[in-house]
């Protein structure tokens, strides 16, 4: 059974870089779209971006200038970096697994999620 | 970018009642690309439905999805106590972003 676990600093100072890692256990990081989503306190879900195991990447245009997602297949991990953070970046950050079949043009949803980690931006 | 609008914002119902949640896209989308999630307080979202109408593994059959074009619906046939939560629709797009609706809260009346 595949499980995801986010890790990283819970407190980040304004203007600094938020860095999180998602460790995939119980399965390989090969295949699938490895995704980051965040949820500000009391608000809805915001898709940040994904990395496909082969390295293909897509970001939310609203965050694209500040976001980097990378994958380390040898460690079965993928990571998120968000630069120049402000209080508006305070949120619960989730990693999740998604699958899309280009052969069938079919999206199977985000079926495995990490428990989420709360990151606060504050001095 | 495609915007998803969910309605109502809050649905107040009693256990045993039927819940009907709407997700409307700003333009026609493929039903193959539409998913629904349930989120309870303090928990990560859980995938309920993908392909607009296919239940994810382990999801009870009281949950059903339907729709096409720009209008999609999540129906909970008879609400169980554990179904009171927030529900999100989400659209996959080959051109980012992947959008979520703003959510519908199903609360106990």
Interface residues (C-beta under 8 A of the other chain):
Chain A: X35 X44 X45 X46 X47 X49 X50 X58 X59 X60 X61 X62 X94 X96 X98 X100 X104 X105 X106 X107 X108 X109 X110 X111 X113 X114 X115 X116
Chain B: X1 X30 X32 X33 X34 X35 X37 X39 X43 X44 X45 X46 X47 X49 X50 X51 X56 X57 X88 X90 X92 X96 X97 X98 X99 X100 X101 X102 X103
